[in-house]
Amino acid sequence: MSYFIDVILPIPLERLFTYSVSAEEAQILQAGMRVAVPFGKSKIYTALVHNVHTTAPTVYEAKEIHQILEDEPLVNTFQIKHWEWLAEYYMCTIGEVFRSAVPSAFLLESETLILKNENTDIKDADLKDDEFLVFEALEHQPILKVHEVAAIVERKNILPIINRLLTKEVILLKEEIYAQYKPKLVSYVALGQAYTTEEALEKLLQSLTRAPKQSQVVLSLFQLQASSKKPIKVSDLVERSGSSNTIIKSLIKKGILKDYKIQTDRVSFSSDTEKSTLKELNEFQSTALESIKASFIQEKVTLLKGVTSSGKTEVYVKLIKECIEEGRQALYLLPEIALTTQLIGRLQNYFGEQVSVYHSKYSIHERVEVWNNVLAQKSKAQVVIGARSSLFLPFSNLGLVIIDEEHESSFKQFDPAPRYHARDAAIVLGKLHKANILLGSATPSIESYYNAIQGKYGYAEINKRFGNVLMPEIELVDIKEESRKRKMKGHFSERLLEKITETLDLGEQVILFQNRRGYAPIMECSTCGHSPQCPNCDVSLTYHQHRKQLRCHYCSYYIPLQESCQACGSAKLDTKGFGTEQVEKELQELFPETKVGRMDLDTTRGKYGYEKIITAFEQQEIDILVGTQMLTKGLDFRNVSLVGIMNADSLLNFPDYRAHERTFQLLTQVAGRAGRTKKRGEVLIQTYNPYHQILKQVSVHDYEGMYKEQLYERRQFKYPPLNRILKITFKHKDYNKLNEAAEWFGKGLRNVFGENVLGPEYPPVARIRNQYIKHITVKIHKEAHLGKTKNSIKRIEKSFNAIAHFRSVRVIYNVDHI
């Protein structure tokens, strides 16, 4: 009998691929195990076993697998079910989900190795200079990698050279898979076996009287063993004895000491500090907790709406503790890596070593270790805090899923596929595990709140701040009027400067919010009006003063700052608009004695970028913190009493049906950073339109009013939560071909969906990285069968791909686009 396996390959294939295996291999293999398989002409990929069966493929002959890569499954059945749902719902392939879900270290791909052909007799005259360099290198080194050949011939494109050498039969090519993950091994030391008795020890110490340094090492080892029952690290012994590695090596050679290595995780949260006892909940938190538990009994997803600084985290901590006591795993999802920095400390105080963290700022090795700990259900990974990628971890006993700041658009993945929404995907994951699911926010998304009002979700509310601190007082400042009266100093109104001075005099801190990084979005010539544009994208270059650069925020293209206009040669260059860098500079000029910090994408690029800025602000080393929206989300600073919003209009005037909802959420969240202890905080919002309905609603904390107004508008125009949105994007470098393709696809969609199809239309930025972009939006009624709708769209795509002229146009689906 022949045996076969269906595998998931980490490439966008519509179907699973089948390989043949022996009867012995079929006995070993299980779903979720990794195997190396040949695919295409010569590539070897890491694939994931989906199932083992005895049915041969009909269309092609099944190849044999290359090798089995492990003894135990790397991925469990919950994950495979979850991936299948993601692929189906978000209209992508399971291979794309696989590639996105697992750390890249698990996706071993083959590397081409170049070997010398021993069967060919080479005469020097037959080879060109660059070919001879490669041949000569192979005389001294049996195997070369592609990048090594490139370095030898000092060329990037080495394919022609390799092809010529292959034709002349000078070299052979071989594919070899290589592992990216290397476990971290720490060296430990102990006394040699021969010296464990007292007599042997006494003799040893007498023999070492002439070698005081070696004697000191042995005595230090005894001291370390007496003070700690843990194994002794070589590095600790070196430090304690004041000796060197050389002396310890000589003692190991003599057999006096023995060394051994222990595999250690790169990230571990020490449990030296005593765990804190959980805080007592106040009456509002306790009532909310009871409501949440009542909803959990009914197996409902539950929404917790708690005003900023109401103590939602303490409610989460209670639920996590109960989950751990039941022996189950808990997942705590956050929209921003910045938030994990503060939260890790808080959760560590309660749960010690049981906390693990998982996000993209971690290295490949660190992510692999967290994955392995979750897979093995180790106690150190019982509570996982992370950004959206952490929902792909191999949980096998998930009991609680918390999605904090659930309204955040950062939970949506835009590129590459799968373009999933982490909140919705986490709800499905929780349902698969029969886990309790809690969404938390001070300003819930309209969809979640609508589901709670309709009774689909459970609902709990905390409408008082912890310690009965009053909600911040919000004041709208009319900068149009201030500009007319010439009261503005740079981008600061007289009122805002007055309040900043007052706050600093009291020794309190200030947060200033401007949702644009860089110095200025446009640099313009005052004489001819020319502004430098990105050659790859349809946007002007943003001026970054610190680097003296003009930079594109879409493709990272940059040029040095120009001394004069490239069009007319005039030296009169002026900036338009302003970003965080300009706000920071103006503050340094207005308050020279004050320490000003900046938190945006430019200052938080490093692994510990967030941590350094947040810690410095917490410890009051920074008086004023200027930042983009990354500082608006859930951060807790005790000494901030004033928040200033530099320009609210840039948020309101965005071409998007969610602009007003987002503005309300963002301004409410940033306002919530003020006055989180005893004193009532103040918030100043600078705007050219202080009579705008949304700004009025923000100033009186009227979420209900905003919700009703937005729901009415969305009902009129068929937008979520009453309809679903499916966005189809077309990309191509040829402008005319893109137009033709998008029009053809649009007509096909209109034949099926009629007036519920919008577009094709160009987005505000219509060209990115030399690719023109067009969008079509399809509105699908909530009651419509989503599967049938997607099948109709896929049928149109098949007809579209059958037209040779359109085949090179890229079609991207974004389900539930936000």
DAZI-V257453 format. One record per residue. N is the residue number from 1. SS is DSSP state (alpha for helix, beta for strand, coil for the rest). OMEGA is omega in whole degrees, -180 to 180 (999 if undefined). D_FIRST is the distance of its C-alpha to the first C-alpha in Angstrom with 2 decimals. Layout:
# DAZI-V257453
N,SS,OMEGA,D_FIRST + N,SS,OMEGA,D_FIRST
This chain:
# DAZI-V257453
1,coil,179,0.00 + 2,coil,179,3.83 + 3,beta,-179,6.62 + 4,beta,172,10.11 + 5,beta,169,13.62 + 6,beta,-177,16.70 + 7,beta,173,19.75 + 8,beta,177,23.51 + 9,beta,-177,25.36 + 10,coil,179,29.10 + 11,coil,-175,30.21 + 12,coil,176,31.33 + 13,coil,-178,28.25 + 14,coil,-176,28.22 + 15,coil,173,24.45 + 16,coil,-180,21.69 + 17,beta,-175,19.77 + 18,beta,177,15.99 + 19,beta,179,14.55 + 20,beta,177,11.28 + 21,beta,178,10.82 + 22,coil,180,9.39 + 23,alpha,180,8.05 + 24,alpha,180,11.84 + 25,alpha,179,13.07 + 26,alpha,178,11.17 + 27,alpha,-176,13.03 + 28,alpha,-170,16.23 + 29,coil,176,16.35 + 30,coil,176,18.39 + 31,coil,179,20.23 + 32,coil,177,23.38 + 33,coil,179,22.34 + 34,beta,174,23.34 + 35,beta,174,21.31 + 36,beta,-177,22.86 + 37,beta,175,21.34 + 38,beta,178,22.73 + 39,beta,-177,24.28 + 40,coil,-174,26.57 + 41,coil,-175,27.92 + 42,coil,-175,28.29 + 43,beta,173,28.48 + 44,beta,-179,26.45 + 45,beta,168,26.53 + 46,beta,179,25.94 + 47,beta,-178,23.59 + 48,beta,-179,22.94 + 49,beta,178,19.58 + 50,beta,176,19.92 + 51,beta,178,16.68 + 52,beta,-177,13.01 + 53,beta,-177,10.58 + 54,coil,-178,7.48 + 55,coil,-179,10.00 + 56,coil,177,10.74 + 57,coil,-177,14.55 + 58,coil,-172,16.52 + 59,coil,-176,19.63 + 60,coil,178,18.55 + 61,coil,-177,15.94 + 62,coil,176,14.53 + 63,beta,175,16.15 + 64,beta,177,15.11 + 65,beta,-179,17.15 + 66,beta,177,20.30 + 67,beta,173,20.50 + 68,beta,-172,20.44 + 69,coil,-180,24.11 + 70,coil,-178,24.61 + 71,coil,-175,23.65 + 72,coil,178,24.86 + 73,coil,177,24.75 + 74,coil,-176,27.74 + 75,coil,-178,27.85 + 76,coil,-175,27.65 + 77,alpha,176,26.57 + 78,alpha,-178,30.26 + 79,alpha,-178,30.52 + 80,alpha,177,27.52 + 81,alpha,-180,28.98 + 82,alpha,179,32.37 + 83,alpha,-180,31.20 + 84,alpha,178,29.66 + 85,alpha,-180,33.05 + 86,alpha,-178,34.95 + 87,alpha,-178,33.04 + 88,alpha,-174,33.55 + 89,alpha,-175,37.15 + 90,coil,171,38.43 + 91,coil,175,36.76 + 92,coil,-179,34.89 + 93,coil,-180,31.28 + 94,alpha,177,29.28 + 95,alpha,178,29.09 + 96,alpha,178,32.90 + 97,alpha,180,32.99 + 98,alpha,-178,30.61 + 99,alpha,-178,32.89 + 100,alpha,-170,35.97 + 101,alpha,-173,34.81 + 102,coil,176,33.77 + 103,coil,-174,36.24 + 104,alpha,179,35.92 + 105,alpha,180,35.32 + 106,alpha,-178,31.76 + 107,coil,-179,31.08 + 108,coil,174,30.74 + 109,coil,-176,31.05 + 110,beta,176,31.07 + 111,beta,-179,34.44 + 112,beta,177,35.25 + 113,beta,-177,36.60 + 114,beta,-178,38.85 + 115,beta,178,38.81 + 116,beta,177,41.12 + 117,coil,-176,39.83 + 118,coil,-175,40.92 + 119,coil,-177,40.46 + 120,coil,178,43.18 + 121,coil,-175,46.88 + 122,coil,171,48.88 + 123,coil,-176,52.54 + 124,alpha,-175,54.35 + 125,alpha,-177,55.96 + 126,alpha,-173,52.64 + 127,coil,173,52.12 + 128,coil,-176,53.95 + 129,alpha,-178,55.46 + 130,alpha,177,52.74 + 131,alpha,-179,49.98 + 132,alpha,178,51.87 + 133,alpha,180,52.07 + 134,alpha,-180,48.26 + 135,alpha,-179,47.98 + 136,alpha,178,50.67 + 137,alpha,-180,48.95 + 138,alpha,175,45.72 + 139,alpha,-177,47.90 + 140,alpha,-176,48.75 + 141,coil,-172,45.55 + 142,coil,-177,42.09 + 143,beta,175,40.38 + 144,beta,174,42.02 + 145,beta,-175,40.94 + 146,alpha,-178,41.87 + 147,alpha,178,44.73 + 148,alpha,177,46.10 + 149,alpha,179,46.35 + 150,alpha,180,48.15 + 151,alpha,-179,50.62 + 152,alpha,-177,51.25 + 153,alpha,179,52.14 + 154,coil,177,53.71 + 155,coil,178,51.99 + 156,coil,-178,49.71 + 157,coil,-177,48.00 + 158,coil,-178,46.48 + 159,alpha,179,43.80 + 160,alpha,-179,46.09 + 161,alpha,-179,46.75 + 162,alpha,180,43.06 + 163,alpha,179,42.31 + 164,alpha,180,45.22 + 165,alpha,177,44.10 + 166,alpha,180,40.56 + 167,alpha,-180,42.15 + 168,coil,178,44.31 + 169,coil,179,41.27 + 170,coil,-175,43.14 + 171,beta,172,40.44 + 172,beta,177,36.69 + 173,beta,179,35.00 + 174,beta,177,32.35 + 175,beta,179,30.80 + 176,beta,179,30.81 + 177,beta,-177,30.19 + 178,coil,-179,32.96 + 179,coil,179,33.72 + 180,coil,-175,36.87 + 181,coil,174,37.32 + 182,coil,180,39.13 + 183,coil,179,40.02 + 184,beta,180,43.75 + 185,beta,180,44.75 + 186,beta,-178,48.25 + 187,beta,177,50.10 + 188,beta,-177,51.59 + 189,beta,177,53.91 + 190,beta,179,54.97 + 191,beta,-179,57.29 + 192,coil,-175,55.98 + 193,alpha,-175,54.85 + 194,alpha,-173,57.92 + 195,alpha,-178,60.37 + 196,coil,179,59.36 + 197,coil,-176,62.28 + 198,alpha,-179,65.86 + 199,alpha,-179,67.38 + 200,alpha,180,64.89 + 201,alpha,-179,65.58 + 202,alpha,179,69.32 + 203,alpha,-178,69.12 + 204,alpha,-177,66.92 + 205,alpha,176,69.41 + 206,alpha,-179,72.32 + 207,alpha,-177,70.59 + 208,coil,-178,70.07 + 209,coil,179,73.77 + 210,coil,178,74.23 + 211,coil,-173,71.26 + 212,alpha,-178,72.27 + 213,alpha,179,69.52 + 214,alpha,178,66.76 + 215,alpha,180,68.59 + 216,alpha,179,68.72 + 217,alpha,-178,64.91 + 218,alpha,179,64.35 + 219,alpha,179,66.96 + 220,alpha,179,65.42 + 221,alpha,178,62.03 + 222,alpha,-179,63.71 + 223,alpha,180,65.37 + 224,alpha,180,62.12 + 225,alpha,-179,60.38 + 226,alpha,-176,63.32 + 227,alpha,-178,63.41 + 228,coil,179,59.65 + 229,coil,-179,56.89 + 230,coil,174,54.29 + 231,coil,-175,52.94 + 232,beta,177,55.43 + 233,beta,177,54.52 + 234,alpha,-178,55.87 + 235,alpha,178,57.53 + 236,alpha,-180,59.36 + 237,alpha,178,60.60 + 238,alpha,-178,61.91 + 239,alpha,-176,63.76 + 240,alpha,-175,65.20 + 241,alpha,-178,66.41 + 242,coil,-179,67.64 + 243,coil,-180,66.04 + 244,coil,178,63.46 + 245,alpha,-178,59.82 + 246,alpha,-179,61.19 + 247,alpha,-180,62.93 + 248,alpha,179,59.84 + 249,alpha,-179,57.73 + 250,alpha,177,60.34 + 251,alpha,178,60.22 + 252,alpha,179,56.40 + 253,alpha,-180,56.81 + 254,alpha,-179,59.29 + 255,coil,179,56.87 + 256,coil,175,59.38 + 257,beta,173,56.98 + 258,beta,179,53.19 + 259,beta,177,51.26 + 260,beta,-177,47.84 + 261,beta,177,46.01 + 262,beta,178,44.74 + 263,beta,-176,42.55 + 264,beta,175,44.70 + 265,coil,180,44.37 + 266,coil,178,46.51 + 267,coil,174,47.93 + 268,coil,-180,49.06 + 269,coil,-173,51.81 + 270,coil,-180,53.99 + 271,coil,-179,54.93 + 272,coil,-180,58.29 + 273,coil,179,60.24 + 274,coil,179,60.53 + 275,coil,178,58.73 + 276,coil,173,61.16 + 277,coil,-178,61.57 + 278,coil,180,60.64 + 279,coil,175,63.64 + 280,coil,179,65.15 + 281,coil,175,64.48 + 282,coil,-173,67.49 + 283,alpha,-178,67.97 + 284,alpha,178,66.43 + 285,alpha,-179,63.28 + 286,alpha,178,63.00 + 287,alpha,179,63.36 + 288,alpha,-180,60.66 + 289,alpha,178,58.32 + 290,alpha,179,58.87 + 291,alpha,-180,58.13 + 292,alpha,-178,54.89 + 293,alpha,179,53.74 + 294,alpha,178,54.67 + 295,alpha,180,52.49 + 296,alpha,178,49.58 + 297,alpha,179,49.80 + 298,coil,-180,49.32 + 299,coil,179,46.26 + 300,coil,166,48.12 + 301,coil,-174,48.03 + 302,beta,177,51.59 + 303,beta,175,54.06 + 304,beta,178,56.74 + 305,beta,-179,59.69 + 306,beta,-178,61.99 + 307,coil,-178,64.83 + 308,coil,-180,64.75 + 309,coil,178,65.59 + 310,coil,178,65.13 + 311,coil,178,62.88 + 312,alpha,-177,59.46 + 313,alpha,-180,57.86 + 314,alpha,176,59.34 + 315,alpha,178,57.73 + 316,alpha,-177,54.34 + 317,alpha,178,54.91 + 318,alpha,-178,55.55 + 319,alpha,179,52.30 + 320,alpha,-179,50.32 + 321,alpha,179,51.93 + 322,alpha,180,50.90 + 323,alpha,180,47.32 + 324,alpha,-180,47.14 + 325,alpha,176,48.69 + 326,coil,179,45.85 + 327,coil,-179,43.46 + 328,coil,-178,42.02 + 329,beta,179,41.93 + 330,beta,178,44.45 + 331,beta,-179,44.30 + 332,beta,-176,47.66 + 333,beta,178,47.45 + 334,coil,-177,50.41 + 335,coil,-173,51.13 + 336,coil,176,52.76 + 337,alpha,-179,52.09 + 338,alpha,-178,55.88 + 339,alpha,-178,55.67 + 340,alpha,-178,53.20 + 341,alpha,-179,55.89 + 342,alpha,-173,58.35 + 343,alpha,-179,55.88 + 344,alpha,-180,54.13 + 345,alpha,-177,57.48 + 346,alpha,-178,58.12 + 347,alpha,177,54.74 + 348,alpha,179,54.83 + 349,alpha,-178,58.15 + 350,alpha,-169,56.50 + 351,alpha,175,52.97 + 352,alpha,-174,53.32 + 353,alpha,-176,50.12 + 354,alpha,-176,47.90 + 355,beta,172,48.34 + 356,beta,-178,46.03 + 357,beta,-177,46.74 + 358,beta,173,44.40 + 359,coil,-170,45.62 + 360,coil,178,45.69 + 361,coil,176,48.66 + 362,coil,179,46.52 + 363,coil,179,44.96 + 364,alpha,-177,41.21 + 365,alpha,-178,41.27 + 366,alpha,180,43.14 + 367,alpha,178,40.80 + 368,alpha,-178,37.72 + 369,alpha,177,39.54 + 370,alpha,179,40.38 + 371,alpha,-178,36.76 + 372,alpha,179,35.55 + 373,alpha,179,38.35 + 374,alpha,-179,37.52 + 375,alpha,-179,33.79 + 376,coil,-178,34.79 + 377,coil,179,37.36 + 378,coil,-178,40.12 + 379,alpha,-179,43.62 + 380,alpha,178,44.86 + 381,alpha,-179,42.78 + 382,coil,174,43.67 + 383,beta,179,45.93 + 384,beta,173,44.83 + 385,beta,178,47.53 + 386,beta,174,46.58 + 387,coil,-168,46.83 + 388,alpha,-177,44.37 + 389,alpha,-176,41.42 + 390,alpha,179,41.35 + 391,alpha,178,39.73 + 392,alpha,-178,36.42 + 393,coil,-173,36.41 + 394,coil,177,33.56 + 395,coil,177,35.56 + 396,coil,-178,33.77 + 397,coil,-175,36.89 + 398,beta,-178,39.30 + 399,beta,-176,42.36 + 400,beta,174,44.91 + 401,beta,176,45.03 + 402,beta,177,48.48 + 403,beta,-176,49.11 + 404,beta,-175,52.61 + 405,coil,-170,54.75 + 406,coil,-179,52.24 + 407,coil,-169,54.40 + 408,coil,178,53.85 + 409,alpha,178,52.54 + 410,alpha,178,51.08 + 411,alpha,-179,48.15 + 412,beta,176,47.01 + 413,coil,-179,44.80 + 414,coil,179,45.93 + 415,coil,-9,44.03 + 416,coil,177,41.24 + 417,coil,1,38.72 + 418,coil,-180,37.99 + 419,coil,-171,41.63 + 420,coil,171,41.48 + 421,beta,-173,44.32 + 422,alpha,180,43.83 + 423,alpha,-178,45.84 + 424,alpha,180,43.71 + 425,alpha,179,40.40 + 426,alpha,177,41.64 + 427,alpha,179,42.52 + 428,alpha,178,38.97 + 429,alpha,179,37.61 + 430,alpha,179,40.09 + 431,alpha,179,39.05 + 432,alpha,-178,35.36 + 433,coil,-173,36.56 + 434,coil,-180,39.22 + 435,coil,173,41.75 + 436,beta,-176,45.44 + 437,beta,-179,46.37 + 438,beta,174,49.89 + 439,beta,-179,51.38 + 440,beta,177,54.70 + 441,beta,172,57.42 + 442,coil,-179,61.18 + 443,coil,-174,60.69 + 444,coil,175,57.46 + 445,coil,-178,55.84 + 446,alpha,179,57.08 + 447,alpha,-177,53.54 + 448,alpha,-179,53.18 + 449,alpha,177,56.74 + 450,alpha,178,56.27 + 451,alpha,179,53.16 + 452,alpha,180,55.30 + 453,alpha,-179,58.22 + 454,coil,179,55.94 + 455,coil,179,54.64 + 456,coil,176,51.02 + 457,coil,168,51.54 + 458,beta,-175,53.56 + 459,beta,175,56.74 + 460,beta,-174,58.93 + 461,beta,169,61.93 + 462,beta,-175,64.16 + 463,coil,175,67.20 + 464,coil,177,69.36 + 465,coil,-180,69.02 + 466,alpha,-178,68.58 + 467,alpha,-179,72.04 + 468,alpha,175,73.50 + 469,coil,-179,73.98 + 470,coil,174,75.08 + 471,coil,-177,72.92 + 472,coil,177,74.14 + 473,beta,-175,77.06 + 474,beta,-179,76.00 + 475,beta,178,78.60 + 476,beta,-179,78.22 + 477,beta,-178,80.21 + 478,beta,-177,81.30 + 479,alpha,175,80.99 + 480,alpha,180,82.28 + 481,alpha,180,85.57 + 482,alpha,179,85.57 + 483,alpha,-179,85.02 + 484,alpha,-180,87.90 + 485,coil,179,90.17 + 486,coil,180,88.95 + 487,coil,-178,87.92 + 488,coil,172,84.50 + 489,beta,-172,84.03 + 490,coil,179,81.10 + 491,coil,-178,78.37 + 492,beta,175,79.94 + 493,coil,179,82.21 + 494,alpha,-178,85.36 + 495,alpha,-179,84.01 + 496,alpha,179,80.76 + 497,alpha,179,82.65 + 498,alpha,-179,85.11 + 499,alpha,179,82.31 + 500,alpha,180,80.48 + 501,alpha,-180,83.79 + 502,alpha,-177,84.44 + 503,alpha,-179,80.97 + 504,alpha,179,81.17 + 505,alpha,179,84.69 + 506,coil,180,83.31 + 507,coil,179,80.71 + 508,coil,-174,77.82 + 509,beta,-176,74.91 + 510,beta,171,74.10 + 511,beta,175,70.89 + 512,beta,-174,71.20 + 513,beta,173,68.43 + 514,coil,-170,68.01 + 515,coil,175,64.68 + 516,coil,180,64.78 + 517,coil,-178,64.30 + 518,coil,-179,66.23 + 519,coil,179,69.99 + 520,beta,-177,70.35 + 521,coil,-178,67.92 + 522,beta,169,70.23 + 523,beta,-170,72.65 + 524,beta,176,75.10 + 525,beta,-178,77.97 + 526,coil,-177,81.22 + 527,coil,-174,82.77 + 528,coil,177,80.21 + 529,coil,-179,77.59 + 530,coil,173,74.65 + 531,beta,-177,71.84 + 532,coil,-179,69.05 + 533,beta,175,65.72 + 534,coil,180,62.15 + 535,coil,-176,61.11 + 536,coil,-175,57.47 + 537,coil,179,58.11 + 538,coil,178,60.72 + 539,coil,174,62.49 + 540,beta,-180,65.54 + 541,coil,-180,65.13 + 542,beta,-179,65.92 + 543,beta,174,68.61 + 544,beta,-173,67.73 + 545,coil,-177,71.04 + 546,coil,-179,69.72 + 547,coil,-174,67.67 + 548,coil,-176,70.17 + 549,beta,166,67.38 + 550,beta,-169,66.58 + 551,beta,175,62.92 + 552,coil,-178,60.43 + 553,coil,179,58.64 + 554,coil,-176,55.76 + 555,coil,179,54.68 + 556,coil,174,56.76 + 557,coil,177,58.78 + 558,beta,174,62.19 + 559,beta,177,65.47 + 560,beta,179,68.44 + 561,coil,-178,71.27 + 562,coil,177,73.51 + 563,coil,-179,77.21 + 564,coil,-178,78.21 + 565,coil,-179,76.89 + 566,coil,-177,74.54 + 567,coil,-174,76.01 + 568,coil,177,79.80 + 569,coil,-180,80.33 + 570,coil,180,82.11 + 571,coil,-178,81.89 + 572,coil,179,82.21 + 573,beta,-177,78.69 + 574,beta,179,78.21 + 575,beta,177,75.31 + 576,beta,-178,74.36 + 577,coil,-180,72.64 + 578,coil,179,71.74 + 579,coil,-175,68.84 + 580,alpha,-178,68.51 + 581,alpha,180,69.81 + 582,alpha,178,73.06 + 583,alpha,-180,73.54 + 584,alpha,-179,73.14 + 585,alpha,-180,75.72 + 586,alpha,179,78.21 + 587,alpha,-180,77.95 + 588,alpha,178,78.66 + 589,alpha,-178,81.79 + 590,alpha,-179,82.92 + 591,coil,-173,82.20 + 592,coil,-178,82.56 + 593,coil,-172,82.68 + 594,coil,177,79.43 + 595,coil,-177,75.95 + 596,beta,177,73.61 + 597,beta,-180,69.80 + 598,beta,-180,67.25 + 599,beta,176,63.69 + 600,coil,-176,61.64 + 601,coil,-178,58.65 + 602,coil,-176,60.81 + 603,coil,-177,61.85 + 604,coil,-176,58.54 + 605,coil,-177,56.20 + 606,coil,-179,55.71 + 607,coil,-177,53.41 + 608,coil,-178,56.43 + 609,alpha,-179,58.48 + 610,alpha,-174,58.45 + 611,alpha,-177,59.10 + 612,alpha,-176,62.15 + 613,alpha,-178,63.86 + 614,alpha,-180,63.16 + 615,alpha,180,64.30 + 616,alpha,-179,67.44 + 617,alpha,178,68.32 + 618,alpha,-178,67.72 + 619,coil,176,69.97 + 620,coil,173,72.60 + 621,coil,177,72.57 + 622,coil,-180,72.33 + 623,coil,-180,74.92 + 624,beta,178,73.57 + 625,beta,178,69.89 + 626,beta,-179,69.17 + 627,beta,175,65.66 + 628,coil,-172,63.28 + 629,alpha,179,61.23 + 630,alpha,178,59.20 + 631,alpha,-179,62.20 + 632,coil,-165,62.45 + 633,coil,167,59.38 + 634,coil,180,59.83 + 635,coil,-173,61.58 + 636,coil,177,64.19 + 637,coil,-170,67.41 + 638,coil,-171,70.18 + 639,coil,-179,73.17 + 640,beta,179,72.66 + 641,beta,179,75.37 + 642,beta,173,75.42 + 643,beta,177,72.75 + 644,beta,176,73.74 + 645,beta,-169,71.75 + 646,coil,-178,73.04 + 647,coil,-177,72.19 + 648,coil,-173,70.52 + 649,alpha,-180,70.82 + 650,alpha,178,68.11 + 651,alpha,-175,65.60 + 652,alpha,-172,67.16 + 653,coil,-179,67.41 + 654,coil,-176,63.73 + 655,coil,-176,62.20 + 656,coil,-178,59.62 + 657,coil,179,59.63 + 658,coil,-172,58.96 + 659,alpha,-177,61.89 + 660,alpha,177,64.24 + 661,alpha,-178,61.70 + 662,alpha,180,60.69 + 663,alpha,179,64.35 + 664,alpha,-178,65.13 + 665,alpha,-175,62.19 + 666,alpha,-179,62.92 + 667,alpha,178,66.66 + 668,alpha,-179,66.29 + 669,alpha,-179,63.82 + 670,alpha,176,66.05 + 671,alpha,-178,69.08 + 672,coil,177,67.30 + 673,coil,-175,67.55 + 674,coil,172,71.33 + 675,coil,-176,73.20 + 676,coil,176,70.39 + 677,coil,-174,72.71 + 678,coil,-172,76.19 + 679,coil,179,77.91 + 680,coil,-179,77.19 + 681,coil,178,75.62 + 682,beta,179,76.77 + 683,beta,176,74.82 + 684,beta,180,76.45 + 685,beta,177,74.70 + 686,beta,-178,76.26 + 687,beta,174,75.95 + 688,coil,-175,77.76 + 689,coil,-175,77.14 + 690,coil,-179,77.99 + 691,coil,179,78.22 + 692,coil,-175,74.55 + 693,alpha,-178,73.07 + 694,alpha,-180,70.04 + 695,alpha,176,72.34 + 696,alpha,-180,74.56 + 697,alpha,178,71.58 + 698,alpha,-174,70.48 + 699,alpha,178,74.06 + 700,coil,178,74.19 + 701,coil,-176,70.52 + 702,coil,179,69.97 + 703,alpha,-178,66.17 + 704,alpha,-180,66.54 + 705,alpha,179,68.84 + 706,alpha,-178,66.46 + 707,alpha,-177,63.50 + 708,alpha,-179,65.39 + 709,alpha,-179,66.70 + 710,alpha,-180,63.35 + 711,alpha,178,61.60 + 712,alpha,-179,64.29 + 713,alpha,-177,63.84 + 714,alpha,175,60.05 + 715,alpha,-180,60.32 + 716,alpha,-172,62.61 + 717,alpha,174,60.35 + 718,coil,176,56.90 + 719,coil,178,55.65 + 720,coil,12,53.62 + 721,coil,-176,53.59 + 722,coil,176,54.20 + 723,beta,174,51.88 + 724,beta,178,48.92 + 725,beta,174,49.28 + 726,beta,-177,46.65 + 727,beta,178,47.86 + 728,beta,-178,46.40 + 729,beta,177,47.51 + 730,beta,-180,47.64 + 731,beta,174,48.14 + 732,beta,-179,49.11 + 733,coil,178,51.61 + 734,coil,-176,53.16 + 735,alpha,-176,55.62 + 736,alpha,-180,55.82 + 737,alpha,179,52.10 + 738,alpha,-180,51.55 + 739,alpha,-180,54.28 + 740,alpha,-177,52.87 + 741,alpha,-178,49.30 + 742,alpha,178,50.48 + 743,alpha,180,52.80 + 744,alpha,-178,50.05 + 745,alpha,180,47.69 + 746,alpha,179,50.64 + 747,alpha,179,51.49 + 748,alpha,179,47.91 + 749,alpha,-180,48.10 + 750,alpha,178,51.57 + 751,alpha,-177,50.39 + 752,alpha,-171,48.02 + 753,alpha,175,49.93 + 754,alpha,-172,53.51 + 755,alpha,180,56.10 + 756,alpha,179,53.67 + 757,beta,177,52.83 + 758,beta,177,55.11 + 759,beta,9,55.31 + 760,beta,-179,54.21 + 761,beta,173,56.63 + 762,coil,175,57.16 + 763,coil,179,57.08 + 764,coil,174,60.19 + 765,coil,-168,58.61 + 766,coil,178,57.24 + 767,beta,178,56.01 + 768,beta,-178,54.16 + 769,coil,179,53.02 + 770,coil,176,54.00 + 771,beta,175,51.72 + 772,beta,-174,53.50 + 773,beta,172,52.36 + 774,beta,-178,52.66 + 775,beta,166,51.70 + 776,beta,178,51.03 + 777,beta,177,51.21 + 778,beta,178,49.66 + 779,beta,-177,51.07 + 780,beta,-179,48.75 + 781,beta,-176,50.29 + 782,coil,-178,49.09 + 783,coil,-177,48.26 + 784,coil,179,46.20 + 785,coil,-173,42.42 + 786,alpha,-180,41.36 + 787,alpha,-180,37.80 + 788,alpha,179,39.21 + 789,alpha,-179,41.85 + 790,alpha,178,39.39 + 791,alpha,178,37.24 + 792,alpha,-180,40.47 + 793,alpha,179,41.25 + 794,alpha,178,37.78 + 795,alpha,178,38.22 + 796,alpha,-180,41.59 + 797,alpha,179,40.01 + 798,alpha,177,37.47 + 799,alpha,180,40.42 + 800,alpha,-179,42.32 + 801,alpha,178,39.65 + 802,alpha,178,39.54 + 803,coil,-173,43.15 + 804,alpha,-176,43.07 + 805,alpha,-176,46.46 + 806,alpha,-170,45.26 + 807,coil,-177,41.88 + 808,coil,179,43.39 + 809,coil,-178,45.00 + 810,beta,179,43.27 + 811,beta,-178,42.77 + 812,beta,178,42.65 + 813,beta,176,42.32 + 814,beta,-178,44.21 + 815,beta,-177,43.74 + 816,coil,-179,46.64 + 817,coil,176,48.62 + 818,coil,999,51.51
